[in-house]
């Protein structure tokens, strides 16, 4: 399972590099600057877009984010294509992601997936940040039924994103 997650994130980084030479505005799914979004349930299409530009993303699996991470060049089109929500491992049958904007502006998420022979997962998390300069995603997953015993149990993934200055 960890192999699938790592391979998927690497693939997303490669797809996103195609956006490096393009310019775009940050309008897809985000509230206008200075206007807080209303609290309550939200759909995947309402998920805030990252500001176009070069981002550094660092991932921690069952530990804090570490290492150099990966650079991702984002524009409105690529951000929509590589969103973590609504995209799943091939063959996985997942419930629609339940997302709620909290009063503090963070986004709570919950999702369950049946990954066939790879087991089942239940994930909850919180996403914080302004998506113009930084964001943090903290996800807690409970996995069961995986043929790889080390994948079963509770796991935590933390992803930090920081806008790079050029």
BALOBA-1460 file (C-alpha; in Angstrom, 3 decimals):
// residues 166
<rec num="1" residu="x" x="0.000" y="0.000" z="0.000"/>
<rec num="2" residu="x" x="2.783" y="2.438" z="0.886"/>
<rec num="3" residu="x" x="4.300" y="1.626" z="-2.513"/>
<rec num="4" residu="x" x="1.017" y="2.597" z="-4.209"/>
<rec num="5" residu="x" x="0.829" y="5.881" z="-2.269"/>
<rec num="6" residu="x" x="4.476" y="6.779" z="-3.031"/>
<rec num="7" residu="x" x="4.125" y="5.851" z="-6.712"/>
<rec num="8" residu="x" x="0.917" y="7.848" z="-7.011"/>
<rec num="9" residu="x" x="2.425" y="10.940" z="-5.401"/>
<rec num="10" residu="x" x="5.493" y="10.704" z="-7.660"/>
<rec num="11" residu="x" x="3.242" y="10.438" z="-10.707"/>
<rec num="12" residu="x" x="1.268" y="13.469" z="-9.571"/>
<rec num="13" residu="x" x="4.483" y="15.463" z="-9.263"/>
<rec num="14" residu="x" x="5.524" y="14.544" z="-12.809"/>
<rec num="15" residu="x" x="2.113" y="15.445" z="-14.243"/>
<rec num="16" residu="x" x="2.178" y="18.776" z="-12.443"/>
<rec num="17" residu="x" x="5.562" y="19.774" z="-13.885"/>
<rec num="18" residu="x" x="3.836" y="20.337" z="-17.225"/>
<rec num="19" residu="x" x="2.280" y="23.464" z="-15.711"/>
<rec num="20" residu="x" x="5.626" y="25.230" z="-15.080"/>
<rec num="21" residu="x" x="5.602" y="27.325" z="-18.229"/>
<rec num="22" residu="x" x="1.956" y="28.371" z="-18.027"/>
<rec num="23" residu="x" x="0.354" y="31.307" z="-16.271"/>
<rec num="24" residu="x" x="-3.093" y="31.237" z="-14.706"/>
<rec num="25" residu="x" x="-5.119" y="32.908" z="-12.009"/>
<rec num="26" residu="x" x="-6.174" y="31.340" z="-8.735"/>
<rec num="27" residu="x" x="-9.932" y="31.209" z="-9.328"/>
<rec num="28" residu="x" x="-10.878" y="27.524" z="-9.440"/>
<rec num="29" residu="x" x="-12.815" y="26.684" z="-6.301"/>
<rec num="30" residu="x" x="-11.323" y="29.347" z="-4.074"/>
<rec num="31" residu="x" x="-12.915" y="32.230" z="-2.260"/>
<rec num="32" residu="x" x="-11.832" y="35.721" z="-3.191"/>
<rec num="33" residu="x" x="-8.939" y="37.149" z="-1.195"/>
<rec num="34" residu="x" x="-10.040" y="38.526" z="2.152"/>
<rec num="35" residu="x" x="-13.524" y="36.961" z="2.024"/>
<rec num="36" residu="x" x="-13.777" y="33.998" z="4.408"/>
<rec num="37" residu="x" x="-15.642" y="30.984" z="3.055"/>
<rec num="38" residu="x" x="-18.802" y="29.950" z="4.882"/>
<rec num="39" residu="x" x="-18.581" y="27.090" z="7.370"/>
<rec num="40" residu="x" x="-20.461" y="23.891" z="6.579"/>
<rec num="41" residu="x" x="-20.503" y="20.992" z="4.124"/>
<rec num="42" residu="x" x="-18.646" y="21.464" z="0.852"/>
<rec num="43" residu="x" x="-18.130" y="19.538" z="-2.375"/>
<rec num="44" residu="x" x="-14.890" y="18.542" z="-4.093"/>
<rec num="45" residu="x" x="-15.471" y="21.348" z="-6.615"/>
<rec num="46" residu="x" x="-15.422" y="23.889" z="-3.752"/>
<rec num="47" residu="x" x="-12.001" y="22.775" z="-2.547"/>
<rec num="48" residu="x" x="-9.600" y="25.754" z="-2.637"/>
<rec num="49" residu="x" x="-7.045" y="25.828" z="-5.440"/>
<rec num="50" residu="x" x="-3.388" y="26.446" z="-4.731"/>
<rec num="51" residu="x" x="-1.966" y="29.721" z="-5.983"/>
<rec num="52" residu="x" x="-0.319" y="29.186" z="-9.394"/>
<rec num="53" residu="x" x="3.455" y="28.872" z="-9.189"/>
<rec num="54" residu="x" x="6.191" y="26.631" z="-7.868"/>
<rec num="55" residu="x" x="5.410" y="24.725" z="-4.659"/>
<rec num="56" residu="x" x="7.555" y="22.452" z="-2.483"/>
<rec num="57" residu="x" x="5.618" y="19.554" z="-0.974"/>
<rec num="58" residu="x" x="7.044" y="17.347" z="1.784"/>
<rec num="59" residu="x" x="5.345" y="14.140" z="2.949"/>
<rec num="60" residu="x" x="5.634" y="12.255" z="6.226"/>
<rec num="61" residu="x" x="4.275" y="8.716" z="6.579"/>
<rec num="62" residu="x" x="3.940" y="7.625" z="10.210"/>
<rec num="63" residu="x" x="6.376" y="10.398" z="11.147"/>
<rec num="64" residu="x" x="6.951" y="14.089" z="10.543"/>
<rec num="65" residu="x" x="7.465" y="15.397" z="7.002"/>
<rec num="66" residu="x" x="11.153" y="15.191" z="6.194"/>
<rec num="67" residu="x" x="13.640" y="15.365" z="3.372"/>
<rec num="68" residu="x" x="13.779" y="17.746" z="0.457"/>
<rec num="69" residu="x" x="10.301" y="16.854" z="-0.763"/>
<rec num="70" residu="x" x="9.273" y="17.467" z="-4.343"/>
<rec num="71" residu="x" x="8.759" y="20.604" z="-6.369"/>
<rec num="72" residu="x" x="5.400" y="20.949" z="-8.073"/>
<rec num="73" residu="x" x="4.573" y="23.650" z="-10.588"/>
<rec num="74" residu="x" x="0.861" y="24.437" z="-10.301"/>
<rec num="75" residu="x" x="-1.651" y="26.251" z="-12.487"/>
<rec num="76" residu="x" x="-5.467" y="26.102" z="-12.306"/>
<rec num="77" residu="x" x="-5.692" y="23.211" z="-14.794"/>
<rec num="78" residu="x" x="-3.001" y="21.061" z="-13.218"/>
<rec num="79" residu="x" x="-4.275" y="21.708" z="-9.688"/>
<rec num="80" residu="x" x="-7.704" y="20.356" z="-10.658"/>
<rec num="81" residu="x" x="-6.125" y="17.256" z="-12.242"/>
<rec num="82" residu="x" x="-3.898" y="16.371" z="-9.284"/>
<rec num="83" residu="x" x="-6.243" y="17.125" z="-6.406"/>
<rec num="84" residu="x" x="-5.945" y="14.420" z="-3.778"/>
<rec num="85" residu="x" x="-9.722" y="14.298" z="-3.353"/>
<rec num="86" residu="x" x="-11.851" y="12.394" z="-5.801"/>
<rec num="87" residu="x" x="-8.791" y="10.503" z="-7.175"/>
<rec num="88" residu="x" x="-8.161" y="6.973" z="-5.959"/>
<rec num="89" residu="x" x="-6.024" y="3.915" z="-6.479"/>
<rec num="90" residu="x" x="-7.169" y="1.968" z="-9.562"/>
<rec num="91" residu="x" x="-9.744" y="-0.635" z="-8.547"/>
<rec num="92" residu="x" x="-10.591" y="1.074" z="-5.245"/>
<rec num="93" residu="x" x="-14.251" y="1.634" z="-4.471"/>
<rec num="94" residu="x" x="-14.430" y="4.728" z="-2.294"/>
<rec num="95" residu="x" x="-17.283" y="6.630" z="-0.754"/>
<rec num="96" residu="x" x="-17.528" y="10.238" z="-1.887"/>
<rec num="97" residu="x" x="-15.202" y="12.348" z="0.243"/>
<rec num="98" residu="x" x="-17.177" y="14.120" z="2.974"/>
<rec num="99" residu="x" x="-15.753" y="17.604" z="3.432"/>
<rec num="100" residu="x" x="-16.768" y="20.294" z="5.886"/>
<rec num="101" residu="x" x="-15.318" y="23.768" z="6.240"/>
<rec num="102" residu="x" x="-14.804" y="24.488" z="9.931"/>
<rec num="103" residu="x" x="-15.368" y="27.881" z="11.569"/>
<rec num="104" residu="x" x="-11.584" y="28.428" z="11.739"/>
<rec num="105" residu="x" x="-11.325" y="27.986" z="7.937"/>
<rec num="106" residu="x" x="-9.772" y="24.521" z="8.075"/>
<rec num="107" residu="x" x="-11.377" y="21.685" z="6.118"/>
<rec num="108" residu="x" x="-12.326" y="18.380" z="7.776"/>
<rec num="109" residu="x" x="-12.387" y="15.356" z="5.461"/>
<rec num="110" residu="x" x="-13.588" y="11.760" z="5.811"/>
<rec num="111" residu="x" x="-13.605" y="8.874" z="3.341"/>
<rec num="112" residu="x" x="-13.764" y="5.077" z="3.299"/>
<rec num="113" residu="x" x="-12.387" y="2.830" z="0.561"/>
<rec num="114" residu="x" x="-12.656" y="-0.839" z="-0.314"/>
<rec num="115" residu="x" x="-9.399" y="-1.629" z="-2.122"/>
<rec num="116" residu="x" x="-10.358" y="-5.182" z="-3.004"/>
<rec num="117" residu="x" x="-7.560" y="-7.633" z="-2.237"/>
<rec num="118" residu="x" x="-5.491" y="-4.791" z="-0.714"/>
<rec num="119" residu="x" x="-7.941" y="-4.287" z="2.164"/>
<rec num="120" residu="x" x="-10.173" y="-1.508" z="3.423"/>
<rec num="121" residu="x" x="-9.341" y="1.954" z="4.696"/>
<rec num="122" residu="x" x="-11.118" y="4.624" z="6.670"/>
<rec num="123" residu="x" x="-9.492" y="8.063" z="6.606"/>
<rec num="124" residu="x" x="-10.205" y="11.312" z="8.438"/>
<rec num="125" residu="x" x="-8.169" y="14.466" z="8.350"/>
<rec num="126" residu="x" x="-7.828" y="18.212" z="8.506"/>
<rec num="127" residu="x" x="-6.463" y="20.598" z="5.893"/>
<rec num="128" residu="x" x="-5.243" y="24.036" z="6.972"/>
<rec num="129" residu="x" x="-3.633" y="26.916" z="5.180"/>
<rec num="130" residu="x" x="-4.258" y="29.825" z="2.868"/>
<rec num="131" residu="x" x="-3.315" y="27.932" z="-0.363"/>
<rec num="132" residu="x" x="-1.488" y="31.104" z="-1.466"/>
<rec num="133" residu="x" x="1.678" y="30.564" z="0.574"/>
<rec num="134" residu="x" x="1.256" y="27.302" z="2.509"/>
<rec num="135" residu="x" x="-0.965" y="24.412" z="3.519"/>
<rec num="136" residu="x" x="-0.803" y="21.383" z="5.818"/>
<rec num="137" residu="x" x="-2.750" y="18.155" z="5.377"/>
<rec num="138" residu="x" x="-2.964" y="15.772" z="8.348"/>
<rec num="139" residu="x" x="-4.651" y="12.421" z="7.630"/>
<rec num="140" residu="x" x="-5.318" y="9.516" z="9.986"/>
<rec num="141" residu="x" x="-6.103" y="6.175" z="8.302"/>
<rec num="142" residu="x" x="-7.172" y="2.840" z="9.699"/>
<rec num="143" residu="x" x="-6.367" y="-0.012" z="7.313"/>
<rec num="144" residu="x" x="-7.574" y="-3.592" z="7.653"/>
<rec num="145" residu="x" x="-7.482" y="-6.701" z="5.496"/>
<rec num="146" residu="x" x="-4.234" y="-5.901" z="3.710"/>
<rec num="147" residu="x" x="-2.125" y="-8.938" z="2.785"/>
<rec num="148" residu="x" x="0.908" y="-6.870" z="3.889"/>
<rec num="149" residu="x" x="0.604" y="-7.124" z="7.678"/>
<rec num="150" residu="x" x="2.631" y="-3.927" z="8.284"/>
<rec num="151" residu="x" x="-0.009" y="-1.908" z="6.418"/>
<rec num="152" residu="x" x="-2.820" y="-2.945" z="8.761"/>
<rec num="153" residu="x" x="-3.522" y="-0.684" z="11.700"/>
<rec num="154" residu="x" x="-3.461" y="3.061" z="12.276"/>
<rec num="155" residu="x" x="-1.317" y="5.306" z="10.080"/>
<rec num="156" residu="x" x="-0.747" y="9.048" z="9.938"/>
<rec num="157" residu="x" x="0.286" y="11.054" z="6.895"/>
<rec num="158" residu="x" x="1.280" y="14.719" z="7.066"/>
<rec num="159" residu="x" x="1.821" y="16.740" z="3.904"/>
<rec num="160" residu="x" x="3.163" y="20.285" z="3.993"/>
<rec num="161" residu="x" x="3.135" y="22.590" z="1.003"/>
<rec num="162" residu="x" x="5.077" y="25.837" z="0.767"/>
<rec num="163" residu="x" x="5.079" y="28.329" z="-2.098"/>
<rec num="164" residu="x" x="8.630" y="28.681" z="-3.436"/>
<rec num="165" residu="x" x="10.098" y="32.119" z="-4.048"/>
<rec num="166" residu="x" x="11.960" y="32.553" z="-7.295"/>
